[in-house]
Each structure stands twice: as C-alpha cells, then as structure tokens.
C-alpha cells in the first residue's frame, strides 16, 4: 500500500512539474506577444497573447489541484498567481515599459523555479527511502 501511495505521489509531482514548465512557457509566450504587438501593432500578436493567457489560466487551474499537499508550496503558488495577475493587467494595458515587464516576469520565473525545485527535492527524498 505504501509503495502504491509513493508511486502515485511521484506521478502527481511529475505532473505538477510539467504543468509548471507549461505555465512558464505560456507566460513567456504572452510577454513576447504583448511586446510584439507593442512594437509592430499587428493583430496576430493579440491572438497569440490571448491564446497564451488562456493556456496560463488553464495551467494555474490544474496546478491548484496538484499543490494541495504542501503549505509552503501553496503560499508560493498564491504569490505566483498574484504575480501572473499583475503581469496580465500590465500587458492588457499595453503601457508597460520593457523594464517593468521584465521585473515582474523575473519574479514569476523565480516562483516557478522554487516550486519546481521543491518538487524535485521531495522526489529525491522519497526515492532515497
């Protein structure tokens, strides 16, 4: 029974890491599309931005279900959600300077890395038992 639980936990952790990577990709795509629209003014960048934002929201919704087993990760996740919302508001306004967008994106990257690192560390501990 314990082995089955451990295997299930590892699978959930791997899925959470995949979702974190997908979220990072969606956020990166949204920022690139927002900047592309700001520079070129082409409508196809708006479509790319909207697709990336939808993907980010889907990943966030899915991650909520995977990060329920660790209070520290829940706290990091809430900060991540706040930062993503802040970045989306800024991008939607299309008045963000490159510096401002870069600072928020770096904070998002740091939260994503910390969540993924927690999951990787926890898997290593489980594997060593």
C-alpha positions as CSV (number, residue, x, y, z in Angstrom):
1,X,0.0,0.0,0.0
2,X,2.8,2.4,0.9
3,X,4.6,1.7,-2.4
4,X,1.4,2.4,-4.3
5,X,1.0,5.7,-2.5
6,X,4.6,6.7,-3.2
7,X,4.2,5.9,-6.9
8,X,1.0,7.9,-7.0
9,X,2.8,10.8,-5.3
10,X,5.7,10.7,-7.7
11,X,3.4,10.7,-10.6
12,X,1.5,13.7,-9.2
13,X,4.8,15.5,-8.6
14,X,6.0,14.9,-12.1
15,X,2.7,16.2,-13.5
16,X,3.0,19.3,-11.3
17,X,6.5,19.9,-12.7
18,X,5.2,19.5,-16.3
19,X,2.4,22.0,-15.5
20,X,4.9,24.5,-14.0
21,X,7.0,24.2,-17.2
22,X,3.9,24.7,-19.3
23,X,2.9,27.7,-17.3
24,X,6.3,29.2,-17.7
25,X,6.1,28.7,-21.5
26,X,2.6,30.3,-21.6
27,X,3.8,33.3,-19.7
28,X,6.9,33.7,-21.9
29,X,4.7,33.4,-25.0
30,X,2.2,36.0,-23.6
31,X,5.0,38.5,-22.8
32,X,6.6,38.0,-26.3
33,X,3.2,38.5,-28.0
34,X,2.5,41.6,-25.9
35,X,5.8,43.1,-26.8
36,X,5.4,42.1,-30.5
37,X,2.0,43.9,-30.6
38,X,3.5,47.0,-28.9
39,X,6.3,47.1,-31.4
40,X,4.6,46.1,-34.6
41,X,0.9,46.8,-33.9
42,X,-0.2,43.7,-35.8
43,X,-3.4,41.9,-34.7
44,X,-1.9,38.4,-34.9
45,X,0.1,39.3,-31.8
46,X,-3.1,39.9,-29.9
47,X,-4.4,36.4,-30.9
48,X,-1.1,34.9,-29.7
49,X,-1.3,36.8,-26.5
50,X,-4.9,35.7,-25.8
51,X,-4.0,32.0,-26.6
52,X,-1.0,32.2,-24.2
53,X,-3.1,33.8,-21.4
54,X,-5.8,31.1,-21.8
55,X,-3.1,28.5,-21.6
56,X,-1.6,30.1,-18.4
57,X,-5.0,30.2,-16.8
58,X,-5.6,26.5,-17.6
59,X,-2.2,25.6,-16.1
60,X,-2.9,27.6,-13.0
61,X,-6.3,25.9,-12.5
62,X,-4.7,22.5,-12.9
63,X,-1.8,23.3,-10.6
64,X,-4.2,24.3,-7.8
65,X,-5.2,20.6,-7.7
66,X,-1.6,19.4,-7.6
67,X,-0.1,21.7,-5.0
68,X,-2.5,20.9,-2.1
69,X,-0.1,18.7,-0.2
70,X,2.4,21.3,0.9
71,X,1.6,24.5,2.8
72,X,4.9,26.2,1.7
73,X,4.1,25.5,-1.9
74,X,0.6,26.7,-1.5
75,X,2.0,30.0,-0.3
76,X,4.4,30.2,-3.2
77,X,1.7,29.3,-5.6
78,X,-0.5,32.1,-4.2
79,X,2.3,34.6,-4.8
80,X,2.8,33.2,-8.3
81,X,-0.9,33.7,-9.0
82,X,-0.7,37.2,-7.8
83,X,2.3,37.9,-10.0
84,X,0.7,36.4,-13.1
85,X,-2.4,38.5,-12.5
86,X,-0.2,41.6,-12.1
87,X,1.6,40.8,-15.3
88,X,-1.6,40.2,-17.2
89,X,-3.1,43.5,-16.0
90,X,0.1,45.3,-17.2
91,X,0.1,43.6,-20.5
92,X,-3.6,44.2,-21.1
93,X,-3.0,47.9,-20.6
94,X,-0.2,47.7,-23.2
95,X,1.6,50.6,-21.4
96,X,4.2,48.6,-19.6
97,X,7.8,49.5,-20.1
98,X,10.2,46.7,-21.0
99,X,11.9,47.1,-17.6
100,X,8.6,46.8,-15.7
101,X,7.5,43.8,-17.6
102,X,11.0,42.2,-17.2
103,X,10.9,42.7,-13.4
104,X,7.5,41.0,-13.0
105,X,8.5,38.2,-15.4
106,X,11.7,37.6,-13.4
107,X,9.7,37.3,-10.1
108,X,7.3,34.8,-11.9
109,X,10.3,32.8,-13.1
110,X,11.7,32.8,-9.5
111,X,8.4,31.5,-8.1
112,X,8.1,28.8,-10.8
113,X,11.7,27.7,-10.2
114,X,11.2,27.5,-6.4
115,X,8.0,25.4,-6.8
116,X,9.7,23.0,-9.2
117,X,12.8,22.8,-7.0
118,X,10.6,21.9,-4.0
119,X,9.0,19.1,-6.0
120,X,12.4,17.8,-7.3
121,X,13.8,17.8,-3.7
122,X,10.8,16.0,-2.4
123,X,11.0,13.3,-5.0
124,X,14.7,12.7,-4.2
125,X,13.9,12.3,-0.6
126,X,11.2,9.8,-1.4
127,X,13.5,7.8,-3.8
128,X,16.2,7.5,-1.1
129,X,13.9,5.7,1.3
